[in-house]
Amino acid sequence: MGNMGETPTAAADRFLALLKPVERDLERYCRRLSWEPAEAADVLQNAVLRAFAAFDRYQEDASFRAWIFKIATREAFAMNRRHARIARFEFQIEPEELADLPGPGLAESPEPFQDTLEPSLAAGLRTLTDTERAVLLLRAIGELRYREISETLGIPIGSVMGNLSRARQKMRARLARPAPQTELLKEDGS
Amino acid sequence: MNCDEFQTLLGPYLDSELDARTTLEVSRHRQTCPKCARLAAGEELLEARLKTALARGGRTPELWERIERAVVTSAQRTARTEPSAKVSALDSLQRSLLALLALFRAGWRRSPRAWAGLATVWLAILALRFAAGSADAPPAALQGAPAPSAIRFALEQKHILMADLAPAPDAAAAGKTSTPAPSPRSDRLGQTRNT
């Protein structure tokens, strides 16, 4: 791993230095993209370790942020597929039920991993397809360009724009409904 | 630009994905059309609130400490199992030389004459090559060895022989006329030999 002639330890130091500025956004992205919030920590850890294993293939002039978000996306999709989720959610998970759900990684991590997202936003995200959600989050959290999102998801730029537009429309519709309670967004868009 | 075009381009415009000229056109329409201006403001607000809401939840220190430890452990494991490329190349060269030396020793013990004969032949070949290359060497040094001209003649004969044995090119596929058959070797021998 790493450059030719570089020791594995030096490669690890270089990798961790590149990872530091994107850690926060990467964690939030994995948390929002995973269907099961309890598995988001596993998705994140698997993604980082997989990225390190493939670090010798990372080209220095490329965007590290886009590269690792791509790996995290694949890891999250694989985890989501493992639970055989379809694009529309089948049932809602109440916040208090989340604590009772068994998580394969949480047994090892005593730190809390609570979802701090506004309930209406969380519900809105669950109405999106996997692709729509990924595009929205890569733009909003990952701050990737359309071209980078296209490369990350392996879809044309036109599809990126289409998915993003639909995701925003759905989120707007979701947020406009409980406007009096959440005061997040009113009907007229203000 | 009309309102339909503006609404189509609004998303990429707010994401700064348009080229400079189109961005300017969209901006101008926004300034002149109140309806589109309100629409753009609403979209900007939605995007800002989405980003703020999604930005909640920071970095979990314990989780990242565990992940970073796993990366370092993985690197240390790799360092222990894989030697550096330079060390393994030297190691394999050393092993090859030792194997060659062992082979020579075994052969020498079995049949010293055979190995001496082989060494003599190699020395003779080296001497011939040296003689062929050194045109300024005094005649005394080349006594007993073939003359350079003789060696050159032998090489030319070899080339002629190779040309005779080479298959004729496929003239139909190349679109060229067929090459004439080579002249008999005896003619060429008379033409090329110069001593």
Interface residues (C-beta under 8 A of the other chain):
Chain A: M1 M4 G5 T7 P8 T9 A11 A12 F15 L16 E23 R24 E27 R28 R31 R32 A41 L44 Q45 V48 L49 F52 A53 S109 P110 E111 F113 D115 T116 L117 E118 L121 L136 L137 R139 A140 I141 R145 Y146 M161 L164 S165 R168 M171 R172 L175 L184 L185 D188 G189 S190
Chain B: G11 P12 D15 E17 R38 L39 A41 G42 E43 L45 L46 E47 R49 L50 K51 A53 L54 A55 R56 G57 G58 R59 T60 E62 L63 W64 R66 I67 E68 A70 V71 V72 S74 A75 Q76 T78 A79 E82 S84 A85 K86
